[in-house]
Amino acid sequence: MTQAYSELGHKLSETPGLLWKIWIENSNDGETGGIYLFEDVSSLDTFLTEHITRLKSLAI
């Protein structure tokens, strides 16, 4: 997971308003996710708009 998401991790570290993200993984069931903390709702809204667009481009 570290190698697979390295590029995404670096991009996330530059996300305005994102204070931290905790990566989670259930390798037995092939599930991944994360817990995010943003400094304000505006930063979260901006992130969600960009994140949803990125996921749609990957057909997710």
Stockholm file with secondary structure:
# STOCKHOLM 1.0

chainA/1-60         MTQAYSELGHKLSETPGLLWKIWIENSNDGETGGIYLFEDVSSLDTFLTEHITRLKSLAI
#=GR chainA/1-60 SS CTTTTHHHHHHHHTCTTEEEEEEEEETTTTEEEEEEEESSHHHHHHHHHHHHHHHHHTTC
#=GC SS_cons        CTTTTHHHHHHHHTCTTEEEEEEEEETTTTEEEEEEEESSHHHHHHHHHHHHHHHHHTTC
//
